[in-house]
Amino acid sequence: MPDPDLHGNHDPCPACALRREVMDTAPITRAEIQCNVCKGVGWLPLSAAEICRRTCEEARRIYWPEFERRIAHG
């Protein structure tokens, strides 16, 4: 079961982001935002399948070119 508290296991809630644009005037202390989309937590959890898909995509983007470069140069 994915842990939505871990980096990369959730997306920011777009509804909260829009509300924060209008309400957020303090750099540190933020007032609580009531949101029907995310229930006020500020992020939307991802499914295990989506987390795996994004992780594989990132690995292909970062690690495979380096792996192939090392093989080519022996």
C-alpha positions as CSV (number, residue, x, y, z in Angstrom):
1,M,0.0,0.0,0.0
2,P,1.6,3.3,-1.0
3,D,2.4,5.9,1.6
4,P,1.1,9.3,0.4
5,D,3.4,11.1,2.8
6,L,6.5,10.0,0.8
7,H,7.8,12.3,-1.9
8,G,6.5,11.2,-5.3
9,N,3.5,9.3,-4.0
10,H,1.1,12.2,-4.4
11,D,0.3,15.2,-6.6
12,P,-0.6,18.6,-5.3
13,C,-4.3,19.3,-5.2
14,P,-5.1,21.8,-8.0
15,A,-8.1,23.1,-6.2
16,C,-6.1,24.0,-3.1
17,A,-3.4,25.6,-5.2
18,L,-5.9,28.0,-6.7
19,R,-7.4,28.8,-3.3
20,R,-3.9,29.4,-1.9
21,E,-3.1,31.8,-4.7
22,V,-5.8,34.1,-3.5
23,M,-5.6,33.5,0.3
24,D,-1.9,32.9,0.9
25,T,-0.2,36.1,2.1
26,A,2.0,34.8,4.9
27,P,5.3,33.0,4.0
28,I,5.2,30.6,7.0
29,T,1.9,30.4,8.7
30,R,-0.9,29.3,6.4
31,A,-4.6,29.3,7.1
32,E,-6.3,26.0,6.6
33,I,-8.1,25.7,3.3
34,Q,-11.4,23.9,3.1
35,C,-11.4,21.7,0.0
36,N,-13.9,19.1,-1.3
37,V,-11.4,17.6,-3.7
38,C,-8.6,16.5,-1.2
39,K,-10.5,17.1,2.1
40,G,-8.0,19.8,3.1
41,V,-4.8,17.8,3.1
42,G,-3.4,19.6,0.0
43,W,-2.5,16.6,-2.1
44,L,-4.0,13.8,-4.0
45,P,-2.6,10.3,-3.4
46,L,-1.5,8.2,-6.4
47,S,-2.3,4.5,-6.9
48,A,0.4,1.9,-6.6
49,A,0.3,1.4,-10.4
50,E,0.8,5.1,-11.1
51,I,3.7,5.3,-8.6
52,C,5.4,2.3,-10.3
53,R,4.8,3.8,-13.8
54,R,6.3,7.2,-12.8
55,T,9.3,5.5,-11.1
56,C,10.0,3.3,-14.2
57,E,9.7,6.4,-16.5
58,E,12.2,8.3,-14.3
59,A,14.6,5.4,-14.2
60,R,14.5,5.0,-18.0
61,R,15.1,8.8,-18.3
62,I,18.0,8.9,-15.9
63,Y,19.7,5.6,-15.5
64,W,19.5,3.7,-18.8
65,P,21.4,6.3,-20.9
66,E,24.3,6.1,-18.4
67,F,24.1,2.3,-18.3
68,E,24.3,2.1,-22.1
69,R,27.1,4.7,-22.2
70,R,29.2,2.5,-19.8
71,I,28.6,-0.6,-21.9
72,A,29.6,1.1,-25.1
73,H,32.9,2.3,-23.6
74,G,33.6,-1.0,-22.0
